[in-house]
Amino acid sequence: MVTDSSGSAAAPASAEMWFDPVCPWAWMTSRWLMEVEKIRSVQVTWSIMSLAVLNEGRDLPPDYRDLMDRAWGPVRVLIAARQAHGDQVIKPLYDALGERIHHQANKDYDAVIAEALAEVGLPAELAAAATSTEYDEALTASHERAISLVGDEVGTPVIAVDGIAFFGPVISPAPKGETAGRLWDGCVLVAGTPGFYELKRTRTTGPIFDTEA
């Protein structure tokens, strides 16, 4: 039986996480949420937001601008896959993309997309969406749905649970077991407190990827 931090039976919660597959911090958060699903009564659905959309028109350093230009590809393919094959393909495709981008450090997104589509059994033709603007309206709508819940001063990930939405958490490494559950309890508690807006400290480490995730 899944319980809350007091040991009592937990009421089921519906959570939604918006991610961009190129964001290492969103990847860490998604691995944490997968752990939370094991030990809390939470059902997560997965949605797409876009750092490329978020940063469109902004003055960025050249290396980050290059990343944003290339970041259109994976999110467009995710949107195209969802439209053609349903919401159920989003998480497996995200896992396949993220494994290559983050664990394998493969920054050739064309190769990443082709391999990920093959792994999850989706048509190779979906890769063409990476360079098409056909899906940008739907992508922007999915992105804006997340931003409408938390405001435009945040990035990815965004999480919404039972009417409460927040950016983050930004964590490294992704906690496991009851530590993951306690973090979940705390995030929902503080985000649901009227008037609460921010809790933050300087990052002292980069993403630490669990090779077993």
Steps between C-alpha positions, in 0.01 A plus 500: 500500500629847414508730802581860579781612731291426812435142396132560424334389179549776244226647287578464129645807331517586133826666400614638166858583409605717206851436369739580219706189419823699455483644854717301743320643803161391368648155444611485864153608614331241281713221650401623846131500407530142378629411846217696665245296305632186672453623857224760488147479362583712196427447133718711271413608149769645277474814289732703280637848544782656304812693591516608136155656528585650838815666366366606161601859427733527800861618478698189592870405509604334171542151646159507668340645189641205305350260754162672477505484122562125516254448786202547267555155352426266793194689624351523152542124460334439837202712397476325164517159670227597744270624225550185292513234773349643819616624837623155602809531276629819666669344804668205320630735231621749761683219681666389178601853403622588849706186538697595192523874562587486869643159588679441170581871449400477134444852372432391141126548530428362154660170601337512843155546348545220247627255763231594752218456249635159407532395865136572582367362171381826349523574125833639385310755292418693817860626501406739220300701753827623652551750219134580432301790641178302456488407868612832649149625573418187703843513666451862602152422635636218716783725622268790575269278702788438742610863506145615568510307827830634635589821315769583245799536735568127509625227270461124491376295678156607615287273718129530576327286762136528605480867405843595638776585251868580545833516318749231595618354722855540370686208656822305454515207532140381488410368848382144549262322735342682789735796444325550165165472671584757765615744234169450321306563821698818562462633148123456506481653847697816427355550151150474644565760768316826412749776425799268460711585194862398523756288684844497342875466555808507278570178310832349603489194275384409154262220405613163641342235283416159646604244243241260641210743442 
